[in-house]
């Protein structure tokens, strides 16, 4: 999630998401914030891409 936040160019959303990750229940807070931004689909795409690379790394070594 932190890597995704670093890719954002909009400082307002970047700061809100970063703050969400620093508080209690970071996953729930991140979801709450990302659901109310235009970056929701970008997050899903980023996450899917990351998971695919991770699995490929684990399987292929």
mmCIF file as Biopython writes it, N, C-alpha, C and O atoms, coordinates in Angstrom:
data_model
#
loop_
_atom_site.group_PDB
_atom_site.id
_atom_site.type_symbol
_atom_site.label_atom_id
_atom_site.label_alt_id
_atom_site.label_comp_id
_atom_site.label_asym_id
_atom_site.label_entity_id
_atom_site.label_seq_id
_atom_site.pdbx_PDB_ins_code
_atom_site.Cartn_x
_atom_site.Cartn_y
_atom_site.Cartn_z
_atom_site.occupancy
_atom_site.B_iso_or_equiv
_atom_site.auth_seq_id
_atom_site.auth_asym_id
_atom_site.pdbx_PDB_model_num
ATOM 1   N N  . UNK A ? 1  ? 0.813   -1.183  0.000   1.0 0.0 1  A 1 
ATOM 2   C CA . UNK A ? 1  ? 0.000   0.000   0.000   1.0 0.0 1  A 1 
ATOM 3   C C  . UNK A ? 1  ? 0.864   1.258   0.000   1.0 0.0 1  A 1 
ATOM 4   O O  . UNK A ? 1  ? 0.558   2.241   -0.676  1.0 0.0 1  A 1 
ATOM 5   N N  . UNK A ? 2  ? 1.939   1.208   0.764   1.0 0.0 2  A 1 
ATOM 6   C CA . UNK A ? 2  ? 2.836   2.359   0.804   1.0 0.0 2  A 1 
ATOM 7   C C  . UNK A ? 2  ? 3.468   2.609   -0.561  1.0 0.0 2  A 1 
ATOM 8   O O  . UNK A ? 2  ? 3.613   3.757   -0.981  1.0 0.0 2  A 1 
ATOM 9   N N  . UNK A ? 3  ? 3.845   1.532   -1.255  1.0 0.0 3  A 1 
ATOM 10  C CA . UNK A ? 3  ? 4.430   1.685   -2.603  1.0 0.0 3  A 1 
ATOM 11  C C  . UNK A ? 3  ? 3.424   2.331   -3.545  1.0 0.0 3  A 1 
ATOM 12  O O  . UNK A ? 3  ? 3.792   3.179   -4.358  1.0 0.0 3  A 1 
ATOM 13  N N  . UNK A ? 4  ? 2.163   1.938   -3.443  1.0 0.0 4  A 1 
ATOM 14  C CA . UNK A ? 4  ? 1.123   2.521   -4.288  1.0 0.0 4  A 1 
ATOM 15  C C  . UNK A ? 4  ? 0.986   4.014   -3.993  1.0 0.0 4  A 1 
ATOM 16  O O  . UNK A ? 4  ? 0.929   4.828   -4.915  1.0 0.0 4  A 1 
ATOM 17  N N  . UNK A ? 5  ? 0.934   4.369   -2.727  1.0 0.0 5  A 1 
ATOM 18  C CA . UNK A ? 5  ? 0.782   5.768   -2.333  1.0 0.0 5  A 1 
ATOM 19  C C  . UNK A ? 5  ? 1.912   6.609   -2.915  1.0 0.0 5  A 1 
ATOM 20  O O  . UNK A ? 5  ? 1.692   7.748   -3.329  1.0 0.0 5  A 1 
ATOM 21  N N  . UNK A ? 6  ? 3.113   6.056   -2.947  1.0 0.0 6  A 1 
ATOM 22  C CA . UNK A ? 6  ? 4.256   6.786   -3.489  1.0 0.0 6  A 1 
ATOM 23  C C  . UNK A ? 6  ? 4.116   7.081   -4.976  1.0 0.0 6  A 1 
ATOM 24  O O  . UNK A ? 6  ? 4.756   8.002   -5.484  1.0 0.0 6  A 1 
ATOM 25  N N  . UNK A ? 7  ? 3.293   6.319   -5.677  1.0 0.0 7  A 1 
ATOM 26  C CA . UNK A ? 7  ? 3.134   6.524   -7.116  1.0 0.0 7  A 1 
ATOM 27  C C  . UNK A ? 7  ? 2.151   7.640   -7.455  1.0 0.0 7  A 1 
ATOM 28  O O  . UNK A ? 7  ? 2.087   8.078   -8.603  1.0 0.0 7  A 1 
ATOM 29  N N  . UNK A ? 8  ? 1.390   8.099   -6.479  1.0 0.0 8  A 1 
ATOM 30  C CA . UNK A ? 8  ? 0.361   9.105   -6.744  1.0 0.0 8  A 1 
ATOM 31  C C  . UNK A ? 8  ? 0.961   10.489  -6.925  1.0 0.0 8  A 1 
ATOM 32  O O  . UNK A ? 8  ? 1.941   10.852  -6.275  1.0 0.0 8  A 1 
ATOM 33  N N  . UNK A ? 9  ? 0.352   11.250  -7.820  1.0 0.0 9  A 1 
ATOM 34  C CA . UNK A ? 9  ? 0.828   12.611  -8.057  1.0 0.0 9  A 1 
ATOM 35  C C  . UNK A ? 9  ? -0.022  13.642  -7.312  1.0 0.0 9  A 1 
ATOM 36  O O  . UNK A ? 9  ? 0.444   14.754  -7.063  1.0 0.0 9  A 1 
ATOM 37  N N  . UNK A ? 10 ? -1.237  13.298  -6.959  1.0 0.0 10 A 1 
ATOM 38  C CA . UNK A ? 10 ? -2.127  14.206  -6.256  1.0 0.0 10 A 1 
ATOM 39  C C  . UNK A ? 10 ? -1.767  14.217  -4.772  1.0 0.0 10 A 1 
ATOM 40  O O  . UNK A ? 10 ? -1.988  13.233  -4.067  1.0 0.0 10 A 1 
ATOM 41  N N  . UNK A ? 11 ? -1.216  15.326  -4.307  1.0 0.0 11 A 1 
ATOM 42  C CA . UNK A ? 11 ? -0.746  15.407  -2.926  1.0 0.0 11 A 1 
ATOM 43  C C  . UNK A ? 11 ? -1.865  15.263  -1.908  1.0 0.0 11 A 1 
ATOM 44  O O  . UNK A ? 11 ? -1.656  14.711  -0.828  1.0 0.0 11 A 1 
ATOM 45  N N  . UNK A ? 12 ? -3.048  15.754  -2.244  1.0 0.0 12 A 1 
ATOM 46  C CA . UNK A ? 12 ? -4.172  15.668  -1.314  1.0 0.0 12 A 1 
ATOM 47  C C  . UNK A ? 12 ? -4.506  14.200  -1.018  1.0 0.0 12 A 1 
ATOM 48  O O  . UNK A ? 12 ? -4.600  13.803  0.143   1.0 0.0 12 A 1 
ATOM 49  N N  . UNK A ? 13 ? -4.682  13.410  -2.062  1.0 0.0 13 A 1 
ATOM 50  C CA . UNK A ? 13 ? -5.012  11.998  -1.883  1.0 0.0 13 A 1 
ATOM 51  C C  . UNK A ? 13 ? -3.811  11.220  -1.323  1.0 0.0 13 A 1 
ATOM 52  O O  . UNK A ? 13 ? -3.966  10.314  -0.504  1.0 0.0 13 A 1 
ATOM 53  N N  . UNK A ? 14 ? -2.641  11.587  -1.774  1.0 0.0 14 A 1 
ATOM 54  C CA . UNK A ? 14 ? -1.424  10.944  -1.293  1.0 0.0 14 A 1 
ATOM 55  C C  . UNK A ? 14 ? -1.301  11.105  0.223   1.0 0.0 14 A 1 
ATOM 56  O O  . UNK A ? 14 ? -1.003  10.143  0.931   1.0 0.0 14 A 1 
ATOM 57  N N  . UNK A ? 15 ? -1.530  12.313  0.713   1.0 0.0 15 A 1 
ATOM 58  C CA . UNK A ? 15 ? -1.435  12.585  2.147   1.0 0.0 15 A 1 
ATOM 59  C C  . UNK A ? 15 ? -2.521  11.857  2.929   1.0 0.0 15 A 1 
ATOM 60  O O  . UNK A ? 15 ? -2.254  11.311  4.000   1.0 0.0 15 A 1 
ATOM 61  N N  . UNK A ? 16 ? -3.738  11.845  2.404   1.0 0.0 16 A 1 
ATOM 62  C CA . UNK A ? 16 ? -4.833  11.162  3.099   1.0 0.0 16 A 1 
ATOM 63  C C  . UNK A ? 16 ? -4.553  9.665   3.218   1.0 0.0 16 A 1 
ATOM 64  O O  . UNK A ? 16 ? -4.760  9.073   4.277   1.0 0.0 16 A 1 
ATOM 65  N N  . UNK A ? 17 ? -4.085  9.057   2.133   1.0 0.0 17 A 1 
ATOM 66  C CA . UNK A ? 17 ? -3.798  7.624   2.160   1.0 0.0 17 A 1 
ATOM 67  C C  . UNK A ? 17 ? -2.605  7.313   3.061   1.0 0.0 17 A 1 
ATOM 68  O O  . UNK A ? 17 ? -2.607  6.315   3.783   1.0 0.0 17 A 1 
ATOM 69  N N  . UNK A ? 18 ? -1.609  8.154   3.016   1.0 0.0 18 A 1 
ATOM 70  C CA . UNK A ? 18 ? -0.443  7.970   3.875   1.0 0.0 18 A 1 
ATOM 71  C C  . UNK A ? 18 ? -0.838  8.081   5.341   1.0 0.0 18 A 1 
ATOM 72  O O  . UNK A ? 18 ? -0.401  7.277   6.165   1.0 0.0 18 A 1 
ATOM 73  N N  . UNK A ? 19 ? -1.657  9.064   5.668   1.0 0.0 19 A 1 
ATOM 74  C CA . UNK A ? 19 ? -2.145  9.216   7.046   1.0 0.0 19 A 1 
ATOM 75  C C  . UNK A ? 19 ? -2.952  7.998   7.476   1.0 0.0 19 A 1 
ATOM 76  O O  . UNK A ? 19 ? -2.833  7.543   8.613   1.0 0.0 19 A 1 
ATOM 77  N N  . UNK A ? 20 ? -3.773  7.469   6.573   1.0 0.0 20 A 1 
ATOM 78  C CA . UNK A ? 20 ? -4.587  6.292   6.894   1.0 0.0 20 A 1 
ATOM 79  C C  . UNK A ? 20 ? -3.704  5.110   7.283   1.0 0.0 20 A 1 
ATOM 80  O O  . UNK A ? 20 ? -4.057  4.333   8.170   1.0 0.0 20 A 1 
ATOM 81  N N  . UNK A ? 21 ? -2.568  4.976   6.626   1.0 0.0 21 A 1 
ATOM 82  C CA . UNK A ? 21 ? -1.668  3.864   6.906   1.0 0.0 21 A 1 
ATOM 83  C C  . UNK A ? 21 ? -0.899  4.031   8.215   1.0 0.0 21 A 1 
ATOM 84  O O  . UNK A ? 21 ? -0.323  3.068   8.722   1.0 0.0 21 A 1 
ATOM 85  N N  . UNK A ? 22 ? -0.886  5.221   8.752   1.0 0.0 22 A 1 
ATOM 86  C CA . UNK A ? 22 ? -0.143  5.487   9.986   1.0 0.0 22 A 1 
ATOM 87  C C  . UNK A ? 22 ? -1.014  5.356   11.237  1.0 0.0 22 A 1 
ATOM 88  O O  . UNK A ? 22 ? -0.491  5.381   12.351  1.0 0.0 22 A 1 
ATOM 89  N N  . UNK A ? 23 ? -2.315  5.218   11.074  1.0 0.0 23 A 1 
ATOM 90  C CA . UNK A ? 23 ? -3.238  5.167   12.202  1.0 0.0 23 A 1 
ATOM 91  C C  . UNK A ? 23 ? -3.628  3.740   12.552  1.0 0.0 23 A 1 
ATOM 92  O O  . UNK A ? 23 ? -3.196  2.788   11.902  1.0 0.0 23 A 1 
ATOM 93  N N  . UNK A ? 24 ? -4.443  3.604   13.577  1.0 0.0 24 A 1 
ATOM 94  C CA . UNK A ? 24 ? -4.980  2.300   13.941  1.0 0.0 24 A 1 
ATOM 95  C C  . UNK A ? 24 ? -5.838  1.777   12.798  1.0 0.0 24 A 1 
ATOM 96  O O  . UNK A ? 24 ? -6.468  2.551   12.077  1.0 0.0 24 A 1 
ATOM 97  N N  . UNK A ? 25 ? -5.858  0.470   12.642  1.0 0.0 25 A 1 
ATOM 98  C CA . UNK A ? 25 ? -6.620  -0.213  11.588  1.0 0.0 25 A 1 
ATOM 99  C C  . UNK A ? 25 ? -6.283  0.349   10.199  1.0 0.0 25 A 1 
ATOM 100 O O  . UNK A ? 25 ? -7.165  0.828   9.487   1.0 0.0 25 A 1 
ATOM 101 N N  . UNK A ? 26 ? -5.003  0.285   9.826   1.0 0.0 26 A 1 
ATOM 102 C CA . UNK A ? 26 ? -4.574  0.900   8.569   1.0 0.0 26 A 1 
ATOM 103 C C  . UNK A ? 26 ? -5.264  0.320   7.327   1.0 0.0 26 A 1 
ATOM 104 O O  . UNK A ? 26 ? -5.532  1.054   6.377   1.0 0.0 26 A 1 
ATOM 105 N N  . UNK A ? 27 ? -5.551  -0.976  7.324   1.0 0.0 27 A 1 
ATOM 106 C CA . UNK A ? 27 ? -6.182  -1.563  6.146   1.0 0.0 27 A 1 
ATOM 107 C C  . UNK A ? 27 ? -7.596  -1.032  5.963   1.0 0.0 27 A 1 
ATOM 108 O O  . UNK A ? 27 ? -7.995  -0.686  4.851   1.0 0.0 27 A 1 
ATOM 109 N N  . UNK A ? 28 ? -8.339  -0.970  7.034   1.0 0.0 28 A 1 
ATOM 110 C CA . UNK A ? 28 ? -9.713  -0.464  6.972   1.0 0.0 28 A 1 
ATOM 111 C C  . UNK A ? 28 ? -9.728  1.017   6.589   1.0 0.0 28 A 1 
ATOM 112 O O  . UNK A ? 28 ? -10.546 1.450   5.778   1.0 0.0 28 A 1 
ATOM 113 N N  . UNK A ? 29 ? -8.822  1.780   7.176   1.0 0.0 29 A 1 
ATOM 114 C CA . UNK A ? 29 ? -8.751  3.215   6.870   1.0 0.0 29 A 1 
ATOM 115 C C  . UNK A ? 29 ? -8.337  3.448   5.417   1.0 0.0 29 A 1 
ATOM 116 O O  . UNK A ? 29 ? -8.890  4.313   4.737   1.0 0.0 29 A 1 
ATOM 117 N N  . UNK A ? 30 ? -7.361  2.668   4.949   1.0 0.0 30 A 1 
ATOM 118 C CA . UNK A ? 30 ? -6.921  2.790   3.563   1.0 0.0 30 A 1 
ATOM 119 C C  . UNK A ? 30 ? -8.090  2.514   2.624   1.0 0.0 30 A 1 
ATOM 120 O O  . UNK A ? 30 ? -8.324  3.266   1.678   1.0 0.0 30 A 1 
ATOM 121 N N  . UNK A ? 31 ? -8.822  1.433   2.887   1.0 0.0 31 A 1 
ATOM 122 C CA . UNK A ? 31 ? -9.974  1.079   2.049   1.0 0.0 31 A 1 
ATOM 123 C C  . UNK A ? 31 ? -11.007 2.197   2.057   1.0 0.0 31 A 1 
ATOM 124 O O  . UNK A ? 31 ? -11.545 2.556   1.009   1.0 0.0 31 A 1 
ATOM 125 N N  . UNK A ? 32 ? -11.281 2.739   3.215   1.0 0.0 32 A 1 
ATOM 126 C CA . UNK A ? 32 ? -12.258 3.811   3.327   1.0 0.0 32 A 1 
ATOM 127 C C  . UNK A ? 32 ? -11.850 5.022   2.490   1.0 0.0 32 A 1 
ATOM 128 O O  . UNK A ? 32 ? -12.676 5.608   1.792   1.0 0.0 32 A 1 
ATOM 129 N N  . UNK A ? 33 ? -10.587 5.387   2.565   1.0 0.0 33 A 1 
ATOM 130 C CA . UNK A ? 33 ? -10.106 6.559   1.822   1.0 0.0 33 A 1 
ATOM 131 C C  . UNK A ? 33 ? -10.053 6.262   0.328   1.0 0.0 33 A 1 
ATOM 132 O O  . UNK A ? 33 ? -10.523 7.069   -0.474  1.0 0.0 33 A 1 
ATOM 133 N N  . UNK A ? 34 ? -9.491  5.123   -0.059  1.0 0.0 34 A 1 
ATOM 134 C CA . UNK A ? 34 ? -9.314  4.825   -1.489  1.0 0.0 34 A 1 
ATOM 135 C C  . UNK A ? 34 ? -10.653 4.688   -2.205  1.0 0.0 34 A 1 
ATOM 136 O O  . UNK A ? 34 ? -10.770 5.022   -3.384  1.0 0.0 34 A 1 
ATOM 137 N N  . UNK A ? 35 ? -11.670 4.193   -1.485  1.0 0.0 35 A 1 
ATOM 138 C CA . UNK A ? 35 ? -12.999 4.044   -2.082  1.0 0.0 35 A 1 
ATOM 139 C C  . UNK A ? 35 ? -13.627 5.379   -2.449  1.0 0.0 35 A 1 
ATOM 140 O O  . UNK A ? 35 ? -14.554 5.429   -3.257  1.0 0.0 35 A 1 
ATOM 141 N N  . UNK A ? 36 ? -13.134 6.448   -1.868  1.0 0.0 36 A 1 
ATOM 142 C CA . UNK A ? 36 ? -13.682 7.779   -2.132  1.0 0.0 36 A 1 
ATOM 143 C C  . UNK A ? 36 ? -12.751 8.645   -2.966  1.0 0.0 36 A 1 
ATOM 144 O O  . UNK A ? 36 ? -12.801 9.872   -2.894  1.0 0.0 36 A 1 
ATOM 145 N N  . UNK A ? 37 ? -11.903 8.003   -3.757  1.0 0.0 37 A 1 
ATOM 146 C CA . UNK A ? 37 ? -10.992 8.732   -4.637  1.0 0.0 37 A 1 
ATOM 147 C C  . UNK A ? 37 ? -11.116 8.202   -6.059  1.0 0.0 37 A 1 
ATOM 148 O O  . UNK A ? 37 ? -11.670 7.124   -6.276  1.0 0.0 37 A 1 
ATOM 149 N N  . UNK A ? 38 ? -10.607 8.950   -7.020  1.0 0.0 38 A 1 
ATOM 150 C CA . UNK A ? 38 ? -10.602 8.450   -8.397  1.0 0.0 38 A 1 
ATOM 151 C C  . UNK A ? 38 ? -9.513  7.389   -8.625  1.0 0.0 38 A 1 
ATOM 152 O O  . UNK A ? 38 ? -9.372  6.884   -9.739  1.0 0.0 38 A 1 
ATOM 153 N N  . UNK A ? 39 ? -8.746  7.051   -7.585  1.0 0.0 39 A 1 
ATOM 154 C CA . UNK A ? 39 ? -7.643  6.105   -7.706  1.0 0.0 39 A 1 
ATOM 155 C C  . UNK A ? 39 ? -8.019  4.688   -7.308  1.0 0.0 39 A 1 
ATOM 156 O O  . UNK A ? 39 ? -7.146  3.824   -7.222  1.0 0.0 39 A 1 
ATOM 157 N N  . UNK A ? 40 ? -9.281  4.432   -7.065  1.0 0.0 40 A 1 
ATOM 158 C CA . UNK A ? 40 ? -9.711  3.111   -6.598  1.0 0.0 40 A 1 
ATOM 159 C C  . UNK A ? 40 ? -9.298  2.013   -7.573  1.0 0.0 40 A 1 
ATOM 160 O O  . UNK A ? 40 ? -8.693  1.021   -7.167  1.0 0.0 40 A 1 
ATOM 161 N N  . UNK A ? 41 ? -9.618  2.180   -8.850  1.0 0.0 41 A 1 
ATOM 162 C CA . UNK A ? 41 ? -9.266  1.165   -9.847  1.0 0.0 41 A 1 
ATOM 163 C C  . UNK A ? 41 ? -7.752  1.071   -10.014 1.0 0.0 41 A 1 
ATOM 164 O O  . UNK A ? 41 ? -7.218  -0.018  -10.225 1.0 0.0 41 A 1 
ATOM 165 N N  . UNK A ? 42 ? -7.066  2.191   -9.924  1.0 0.0 42 A 1 
ATOM 166 C CA . UNK A ? 42 ? -5.601  2.173   -9.999  1.0 0.0 42 A 1 
ATOM 167 C C  . UNK A ? 42 ? -5.015  1.322   -8.875  1.0 0.0 42 A 1 
ATOM 168 O O  . UNK A ? 42 ? -4.037  0.602   -9.080  1.0 0.0 42 A 1 
ATOM 169 N N  . UNK A ? 43 ? -5.616  1.408   -7.687  1.0 0.0 43 A 1 
ATOM 170 C CA . UNK A ? 43 ? -5.162  0.592   -6.562  1.0 0.0 43 A 1 
ATOM 171 C C  . UNK A ? 43 ? -5.342  -0.883  -6.873  1.0 0.0 43 A 1 
ATOM 172 O O  . UNK A ? 43 ? -4.426  -1.677  -6.657  1.0 0.0 43 A 1 
ATOM 173 N N  . UNK A ? 44 ? -6.514  -1.262  -7.380  1.0 0.0 44 A 1 
ATOM 174 C CA . UNK A ? 44 ? -6.758  -2.671  -7.709  1.0 0.0 44 A 1 
ATOM 175 C C  . UNK A ? 44 ? -5.785  -3.166  -8.776  1.0 0.0 44 A 1 
ATOM 176 O O  . UNK A ? 44 ? -5.279  -4.285  -8.684  1.0 0.0 44 A 1 
ATOM 177 N N  . UNK A ? 45 ? -5.525  -2.350  -9.774  1.0 0.0 45 A 1 
ATOM 178 C CA . UNK A ? 45 ? -4.583  -2.722  -10.833 1.0 0.0 45 A 1 
ATOM 179 C C  . UNK A ? 45 ? -3.172  -2.879  -10.268 1.0 0.0 45 A 1 
ATOM 180 O O  . UNK A ? 45 ? -2.477  -3.840  -10.598 1.0 0.0 45 A 1 
ATOM 181 N N  . UNK A ? 46 ? -2.752  -1.959  -9.435  1.0 0.0 46 A 1 
ATOM 182 C CA . UNK A ? 46 ? -1.438  -2.008  -8.803  1.0 0.0 46 A 1 
ATOM 183 C C  . UNK A ? 46 ? -1.297  -3.270  -7.956  1.0 0.0 46 A 1 
ATOM 184 O O  . UNK A ? 46 ? -0.294  -3.980  -8.032  1.0 0.0 46 A 1 
ATOM 185 N N  . UNK A ? 47 ? -2.315  -3.532  -7.155  1.0 0.0 47 A 1 
ATOM 186 C CA . UNK A ? 47 ? -2.300  -4.695  -6.267  1.0 0.0 47 A 1 
ATOM 187 C C  . UNK A ? 47 ? -2.246  -5.999  -7.066  1.0 0.0 47 A 1 
ATOM 188 O O  . UNK A ? 47 ? -1.470  -6.896  -6.737  1.0 0.0 47 A 1 
ATOM 189 N N  . UNK A ? 48 ? -3.060  -6.103  -8.104  1.0 0.0 48 A 1 
ATOM 190 C CA . UNK A ? 48 ? -3.054  -7.309  -8.952  1.0 0.0 48 A 1 
ATOM 191 C C  . UNK A ? 48 ? -1.689  -7.520  -9.600  1.0 0.0 48 A 1 
ATOM 192 O O  . UNK A ? 48 ? -1.166  -8.634  -9.619  1.0 0.0 48 A 1 
ATOM 193 N N  . UNK A ? 49 ? -1.126  -6.451  -10.124 1.0 0.0 49 A 1 
ATOM 194 C CA . UNK A ? 49 ? 0.181   -6.533  -10.760 1.0 0.0 49 A 1 
ATOM 195 C C  . UNK A ? 49 ? 1.239   -6.974  -9.756  1.0 0.0 49 A 1 
ATOM 196 O O  . UNK A ? 49 ? 2.070   -7.825  -10.071 1.0 0.0 49 A 1 
ATOM 197 N N  . UNK A ? 50 ? 1.219   -6.410  -8.559  1.0 0.0 50 A 1 
ATOM 198 C CA . UNK A ? 50 ? 2.173   -6.762  -7.522  1.0 0.0 50 A 1 
ATOM 199 C C  . UNK A ? 50 ? 2.035   -8.237  -7.139  1.0 0.0 50 A 1 
ATOM 200 O O  . UNK A ? 50 ? 3.037   -8.939  -7.004  1.0 0.0 50 A 1 
ATOM 201 N N  . UNK A ? 51 ? 0.809   -8.704  -6.964  1.0 0.0 51 A 1 
ATOM 202 C CA . UNK A ? 51 ? 0.582   -10.095 -6.588  1.0 0.0 51 A 1 
ATOM 203 C C  . UNK A ? 51 ? 1.060   -11.055 -7.681  1.0 0.0 51 A 1 
ATOM 204 O O  . UNK A ? 51 ? 1.635   -12.101 -7.381  1.0 0.0 51 A 1 
ATOM 205 N N  . UNK A ? 52 ? 0.825   -10.706 -8.934  1.0 0.0 52 A 1 
ATOM 206 C CA . UNK A ? 52 ? 1.294   -11.547 -10.035 1.0 0.0 52 A 1 
ATOM 207 C C  . UNK A ? 52 ? 2.814   -11.634 -10.044 1.0 0.0 52 A 1 
ATOM 208 O O  . UNK A ? 52 ? 3.369   -12.718 -10.225 1.0 0.0 52 A 1 
ATOM 209 N N  . UNK A ? 53 ? 3.486   -10.521 -9.855  1.0 0.0 53 A 1 
ATOM 210 C CA . UNK A ? 53 ? 4.952   -10.531 -9.815  1.0 0.0 53 A 1 
ATOM 211 C C  . UNK A ? 53 ? 5.459   -11.318 -8.617  1.0 0.0 53 A 1 
ATOM 212 O O  . UNK A ? 53 ? 6.458   -12.029 -8.723  1.0 0.0 53 A 1 
ATOM 213 N N  . UNK A ? 54 ? 4.788   -11.203 -7.487  1.0 0.0 54 A 1 
ATOM 214 C CA . UNK A ? 54 ? 5.182   -11.921 -6.283  1.0 0.0 54 A 1 
ATOM 215 C C  . UNK A ? 54 ? 5.064   -13.422 -6.473  1.0 0.0 54 A 1 
ATOM 216 O O  . UNK A ? 54 ? 5.976   -14.171 -6.122  1.0 0.0 54 A 1 
ATOM 217 N N  . UNK A ? 55 ? 3.956   -13.858 -7.021  1.0 0.0 55 A 1 
ATOM 218 C CA . UNK A ? 55 ? 3.747   -15.290 -7.253  1.0 0.0 55 A 1 
ATOM 219 C C  . UNK A ? 55 ? 4.769   -15.814 -8.255  1.0 0.0 55 A 1 
ATOM 220 O O  . UNK A ? 55 ? 5.328   -16.896 -8.072  1.0 0.0 55 A 1 
ATOM 221 N N  . UNK A ? 56 ? 5.009   -15.055 -9.302  1.0 0.0 56 A 1 
ATOM 222 C CA . UNK A ? 56 ? 5.992   -15.468 -10.300 1.0 0.0 56 A 1 
ATOM 223 C C  . UNK A ? 56 ? 7.372   -15.590 -9.655  1.0 0.0 56 A 1 
ATOM 224 O O  . UNK A ? 56 ? 8.121   -16.513 -9.977  1.0 0.0 56 A 1 
ATOM 225 N N  . UNK A ? 57 ? 7.715   -14.685 -8.764  1.0 0.0 57 A 1 
ATOM 226 C CA . UNK A ? 57 ? 9.001   -14.721 -8.067  1.0 0.0 57 A 1 
ATOM 227 C C  . UNK A ? 57 ? 9.093   -15.956 -7.180  1.0 0.0 57 A 1 
ATOM 228 O O  . UNK A ? 57 ? 10.126  -16.626 -7.158  1.0 0.0 57 A 1 
ATOM 229 N N  . UNK A ? 58 ? 8.032   -16.262 -6.454  1.0 0.0 58 A 1 
ATOM 230 C CA . UNK A ? 58 ? 8.006   -17.418 -5.550  1.0 0.0 58 A 1 
ATOM 231 C C  . UNK A ? 58 ? 8.101   -18.724 -6.341  1.0 0.0 58 A 1 
ATOM 232 O O  . UNK A ? 58 ? 8.858   -19.623 -5.973  1.0 0.0 58 A 1 
ATOM 233 N N  . UNK A ? 59 ? 7.344   -18.824 -7.411  1.0 0.0 59 A 1 
ATOM 234 C CA . UNK A ? 59 ? 7.304   -20.063 -8.200  1.0 0.0 59 A 1 
ATOM 235 C C  . UNK A ? 59 ? 8.595   -20.250 -8.978  1.0 0.0 59 A 1 
ATOM 236 O O  . UNK A ? 59 ? 9.146   -21.350 -9.005  1.0 0.0 59 A 1 
ATOM 237 N N  . UNK A ? 60 ? 9.079   -19.201 -9.604  1.0 0.0 60 A 1 
ATOM 238 C CA . UNK A ? 60 ? 10.255  -19.299 -10.459 1.0 0.0 60 A 1 
ATOM 239 C C  . UNK A ? 60 ? 11.563  -19.159 -9.685  1.0 0.0 60 A 1 
ATOM 240 O O  . UNK A ? 60 ? 12.628  -19.542 -10.168 1.0 0.0 60 A 1 
ATOM 241 N N  . UNK A ? 61 ? 11.467  -18.612 -8.493  1.0 0.0 61 A 1 
ATOM 242 C CA . UNK A ? 61 ? 12.674  -18.462 -7.669  1.0 0.0 61 A 1 
ATOM 243 C C  . UNK A ? 61 ? 13.415  -17.266 -7.943  1.0 0.0 61 A 1 
ATOM 244 O O  . UNK A ? 61 ? 14.448  -17.022 -7.320  1.0 0.0 61 A 1 
#
